[in-house]
């Protein structure tokens, strides 16, 4: 489908998603960037794609690139007063500190209107904070978030799929093996 319509936002986003969940993060980044170029004015797509690019860089252990994209992501926030803050957090607390700061920023900002608890769970999972990831997935399950039926296919949750709490979430949705 992408060959037939290379300018389709949906087809590029789907292609990105397939690469991402097949752990082909560099290819996913390329497709996500194409999607961004095509998604002019579609704020929901832009928001999700930018977060996905950050997750790709985290999965590739390219922390500097992840931080640079976080800086770009939050640069539209008038209350954010400079990139030095993230650099300081990174020096003191590493990438986990930066991602936790970013999660707090997402939760406090108006930007979260396009996001959900699954997004937060994915970020926690990317930095190895599995208990926090599970907490947000449980909350997403209680709120019946739209993406919940896909959680078993999201590569970010690979490390928690065997956790009893994850299996309980699947059972509640009748998706357990």
C-alpha positions in Angstrom: 0.0 0.0 0.0 2.9 2.3 0.8 4.3 1.8 -2.7 0.9 2.8 -4.2 0.6 5.8 -2.1 3.9 7.0 -0.5 2.2 10.3 0.6 -0.3 8.6 2.9 0.1 9.6 6.5 -1.7 6.5 7.6 0.3 4.1 5.5 3.6 5.7 6.6 2.5 5.6 10.3 1.5 1.9 9.9 4.8 1.1 8.3 6.6 2.9 11.2 4.6 0.9 13.7 5.5 -2.4 12.0 9.2 -1.6 12.0 9.0 -0.4 15.6 7.3 -3.6 16.8 9.8 -5.7 14.8 12.6 -4.0 16.7 13.8 -2.3 13.6 14.1 1.1 15.3 16.3 2.9 12.8 13.9 2.1 9.9 11.1 3.1 12.2 12.7 6.5 12.8 13.0 7.1 9.0 9.4 6.2 8.5 8.3 8.3 11.5 10.2 11.3 10.1 8.4 10.9 6.7 5.1 10.7 8.6 6.0 14.0 10.3 6.7 15.6 7.0 3.3 14.5 5.7 1.2 15.1 8.8 1.1 18.9 8.6 -1.6 20.2 10.9 -2.6 16.8 12.3 -1.5 17.5 15.9 -2.5 14.1 17.3 -0.4 12.2 14.7 2.5 14.7 15.2 2.4 14.3 18.9 2.3 10.5 18.8 5.0 10.3 16.1 7.4 12.6 18.1 6.9 10.4 21.2 7.6 7.3 19.1 10.8 8.7 17.7 11.9 9.4 21.3 11.1 5.8 22.2 13.1 4.5 19.2 16.2 6.4 20.3 15.7 5.0 23.8 15.5 1.5 22.5 18.7 2.1 20.4 20.4 3.4 23.5 21.0 6.7 21.7 20.3 8.8 24.8 21.7 12.0 23.3 19.3 11.8 20.4 16.4 11.0 22.7 17.2 14.0 24.8 17.5 16.2 21.7 14.1 15.1 20.6 12.6 15.7 24.0 14.0 19.2 23.9 12.3 19.7 20.5 9.1 18.2 21.8 8.8 20.6 24.8 10.2 23.7 23.0 6.7 24.9 22.3 5.9 25.1 26.0 6.3 28.7 27.0 6.9 27.7 30.7 9.9 25.7 29.7 12.9 28.0 30.1 15.8 26.3 28.5 17.5 23.1 27.5 20.2 23.3 30.2 17.7 21.8 32.7 17.6 18.5 30.8 21.4 18.5 30.5 21.7 19.0 34.2 19.2 16.3 35.0 21.1 13.9 32.6 24.4 14.7 34.4 22.9 14.0 37.8 20.4 11.2 37.1 21.1 9.8 33.7 18.6 9.0 31.1 16.1 7.6 33.7 16.1 11.0 35.4 15.4 12.8 32.1 12.6 10.4 31.1 11.0 10.7 34.5 11.2 14.5 34.3 9.6 14.2 30.8 6.8 12.0 32.1 6.1 14.5 34.8 6.1 17.2 32.3 3.7 15.3 30.0 1.3 14.6 32.9 1.4 18.2 34.1 1.1 19.8 30.7 -1.8 20.3 28.4 0.0 18.1 25.9 -1.2 14.9 27.6 -4.6 15.5 26.0 -3.3 13.6 23.0 -1.7 11.0 25.0 -2.7 8.3 27.4 -1.5 6.1 30.2 -0.2 3.5 27.7 2.2 6.2 26.4 3.5 6.8 29.9 3.8 3.0 30.4 5.8 2.6 27.3 8.3 5.4 28.4 8.7 3.7 31.8 9.2 0.4 30.1 11.9 1.8 27.8 14.0 2.8 30.8 13.4 -0.5 32.6 10.9 0.8 35.2 8.7 -2.2 34.8 6.6 -1.7 38.0 5.7 1.8 36.9 4.9 0.6 33.4 2.5 -2.0 34.9 0.9 0.6 37.2 0.1 2.8 34.2 -1.1 -0.2 32.1 -3.4 -1.2 35.0 -4.8 2.3 35.1 -5.2 2.3 31.3 -7.1 -1.0 31.6 -9.4 0.5 34.2 -10.1 3.5 32.0 -10.6 1.2 29.0 -8.1 3.2 26.8 -8.5 2.5 23.1 -5.1 1.0 22.6 -5.4 -1.6 25.3 -6.2 -4.5 23.0 -2.9 -4.0 21.3 -0.6 -4.1 24.4 0.4 -7.7 23.8 1.8 -6.7 20.4 3.7 -3.6 21.6 7.4 -4.3 21.6 8.1 -2.0 24.5 6.3 -4.4 26.8 8.4 -7.4 25.9 10.1 -7.4 29.2 6.9 -7.5 31.2 4.7 -9.9 29.2 5.4 -12.7 31.6 4.7 -10.6 34.7 1.6 -11.8 36.6 0.2 -8.3 36.6 0.5 -8.1 32.8 -1.2 -11.5 32.4 -4.0 -10.4 34.7 -4.6 -7.3 32.5 -4.8 -9.6 29.5 -7.2 -12.0 31.2 -9.5 -9.1 32.1 -9.7 -8.3 28.4 -10.0 -12.0 27.4 -6.7 -11.8 25.5 -4.7 -14.3 27.6 -3.1 -17.3 25.8 
